[in-house]
Amino acid sequence: MGPLRWRTSVASVTVNGRPRQNEAGGIPERFEEALLSLRDAPRPRGLLMEEVPAPKKLAPYSAALSAETIETVGTTPVATGRFVVLHDPDGQEAWNGDFRIVVQVHARIDDEISMDPVFESAAWSWLTDGLEDSRAGYHALVGTVTRVLSETFGGLTLTDSCAHAEIRASWSPTTPQLGPHLTAWHELLLVASGHEPAAVPPLTLAGAGR
């Protein structure tokens, strides 16, 4: 995946289930403000990030990013994830607001860590600590942590067993300034893959250097 670059002034978005580029009057001002705030969030070293198609049915307006670690095991990234912004100008009762953030992180973890009886609680704290550290205002946080131990058989060769963790969560931001929430997701990706966060300069517009 290449570096994240914005198309026009904000990311491509999904409007009423269809991809649509930003146009005058095309998306609500609050949603545009939210997307622009993501552009200025620092991005840590060790991650590759790009825009991806957003969900079509969860909200009238949505945008999505995916990320993966540069570090790999073989050809597979140690961790991957997705960050989705949903916006409904009329608000949704379950959100208690007009914005909702949905994240997912899938990471390979050490077998020893995967056997820890309190692993799920520890992994959940990676997210909550990241939200607190980045000072991201939020409420209505819900989610799940799942760990899986698997063994893969290929031909006559038994490949190494491995453990994976998947963290899925959603919450409602208190403002359209979503940079701190993106930073918290970055931190979750890196901590899940065994690394400490390390911020780099803000994202740049298309055509500009890294």
C-alpha positions, 0 to 999 in steps of 0.5 A: 500500500502506498502513502495516504493521499487525499483526493481533492480537499478531502477523502473520497466518501460514500454518500447514501451508499454511493462513492462520491467525490467532494463537491460544492454542497456535496457533503455536510460541512461538519463531515468535511471538517471531520475528514480534514482533521484526519489529514493533519493527524501525525502518522507513525513510522512503521505503518502503510496507510491508504483510503479504501471503499467505505461501508455503504449502509451504516450511515448516509456519509462515510469514509474509510482508511486501512493500514498495515505494519511494514514489519511482516512475518514472511509476506504477511503484515504483523498487524492490519486494521481499518478505521471508518468514520460514519456521519448521519446529520440527523444523528442516531439514537444508538450513537447518541450523536451524529458521528460514529467511529468504527475500528478493527485491528488484527494482529499476530501475537506471541503464543505466550501472550495469547495464553495469558488469562487476562489477555482480553482485558489487557488488549482492550486497555490498549485501545482505551489507553490510546484514546486517553493518551491522545485526549480523544473525547468519546462516549458510548464505547463498545467492542470485542477482543478475540484471540485465535490459536491456529495451525496450518497444514501445507502439503506434508509440511506442518507450518508453525502454529500462530496466535492472532488477536482481533479487536473490534470497537466503535465509539462516538466522538464528542467533536468533529475533530477526529485527529486524536481518534486516528492517533489512538487507532495508530497506537492500537495497531502498533501496540498490538504488533509489539511496537511503541508508537512513534509519530511522524509529520502530518499527512500531506496533500496529494502531489506533496512530498512525504 
